[in-house]
Amino acid sequence: MIKKKQERKRSKDSKEDPKRRSRPVVFRKKKCKFCFGDKPEISYFNYELLSKFITERGKIIPSRFSGTCAKHQRKLAKAIKRARNAGILPFLAE
């Protein structure tokens, strides 16, 4: 015998919850840490500052994640590369 699929009837309770409807996601524009606020100086000697802008694998974090402007992202990249060559920062994490 072939069994027929029973159609499920949706009750009013099984409809989507109006509280769980998808809302448009609003992203806030990140502000450059070096343009606003206390304005820390970008230097290859500043290990604590530069280590915030590299991943645990040693890669430079892109500006879309860190929120830095293009001008300061270039300065950060240059300082990180200089610190790597000087032996202050690692090229790769172990």
FIGUGU-362990 format. One line per 5 residues: number of its first residue (from 1); their letters; for each residue x negated, y negated, z negated of C-alpha. Coordinates in Angstrom, 1 decimal. Layout:
# FIGUGU-362990
NUM	a	X:Y:Z  ...
END
This chain:
# FIGUGU-362990
1	mikkk	0.0:0.0:0.0  -1.1:-3.5:0.7  -0.9:-5.8:-2.3  0.2:-9.3:-1.5  -1.6:-12.2:-3.2
6	qerkr	0.6:-13.9:-5.6  0.7:-17.6:-5.1  0.0:-19.5:-8.2  2.3:-22.3:-9.0  0.7:-25.3:-10.6
11	skdsk	2.5:-26.7:-13.5  2.4:-30.4:-14.3  0.0:-29.6:-17.1  -2.6:-28.1:-14.8  -3.0:-31.3:-12.7
16	edpkr	-6.2:-33.3:-13.0  -6.5:-35.3:-16.2  -6.2:-39.0:-15.4  -9.1:-39.7:-17.8  -11.4:-37.4:-15.9
21	rsrpv	-11.0:-39.1:-12.5  -14.2:-40.1:-10.9  -15.1:-43.7:-11.4  -17.5:-45.7:-9.2  -20.9:-45.6:-10.8
26	vfrkk	-22.3:-49.1:-11.4  -26.1:-49.2:-11.5  -27.8:-52.1:-13.2  -30.8:-53.6:-11.4  -34.0:-52.9:-13.3
31	kckfc	-36.0:-55.9:-14.1  -39.8:-56.0:-13.7  -41.5:-55.6:-17.0  -44.3:-57.9:-15.8  -42.2:-60.7:-14.5
36	fgdkp	-39.9:-61.1:-17.5  -40.5:-60.8:-21.2  -43.9:-60.7:-22.9  -45.7:-60.2:-19.6  -48.5:-57.8:-20.4
41	eisyf	-51.7:-58.1:-18.3  -52.4:-55.3:-15.8  -55.9:-54.1:-16.3  -57.6:-50.8:-15.7  -58.9:-50.9:-19.3
46	nyell	-55.4:-50.9:-20.7  -54.9:-47.1:-21.1  -51.6:-47.3:-23.0  -49.9:-49.5:-20.5  -51.1:-47.5:-17.4
51	skfit	-50.2:-44.2:-19.0  -46.5:-45.3:-19.1  -46.5:-45.6:-15.3  -47.9:-42.1:-14.5  -46.2:-38.8:-14.8
56	ergki	-47.5:-36.0:-17.0  -48.9:-34.5:-13.8  -50.9:-37.7:-13.1  -48.8:-39.1:-10.3  -47.9:-42.8:-10.1
61	ipsrf	-44.3:-43.5:-10.8  -42.5:-45.2:-7.9  -41.1:-48.7:-8.4  -37.5:-47.5:-7.8  -37.8:-45.5:-11.1
66	sgtca	-40.0:-47.9:-13.1  -38.2:-51.1:-12.0  -41.4:-53.0:-11.2  -41.4:-55.5:-8.3  -43.5:-54.9:-5.2
71	khqrk	-46.2:-57.3:-6.3  -46.8:-55.8:-9.7  -46.4:-52.2:-8.3  -49.4:-52.9:-6.0  -51.4:-54.2:-9.0
76	lakai	-50.4:-51.2:-11.1  -51.4:-48.7:-8.4  -54.8:-50.4:-7.9  -55.4:-50.5:-11.7  -54.5:-46.8:-12.0
81	krarn	-56.8:-45.8:-9.2  -59.6:-47.8:-10.7  -59.0:-46.3:-14.1  -59.1:-42.8:-12.5  -62.5:-43.5:-10.9
86	agilp	-63.9:-44.9:-14.1  -62.8:-41.8:-16.0  -60.3:-43.5:-18.2  -57.2:-41.8:-16.7  -57.1:-38.2:-15.3
91	flae	-56.6:-37.4:-11.6  -54.6:-34.3:-12.5  -53.1:-33.1:-15.7  -54.2:-29.7:-16.9
END
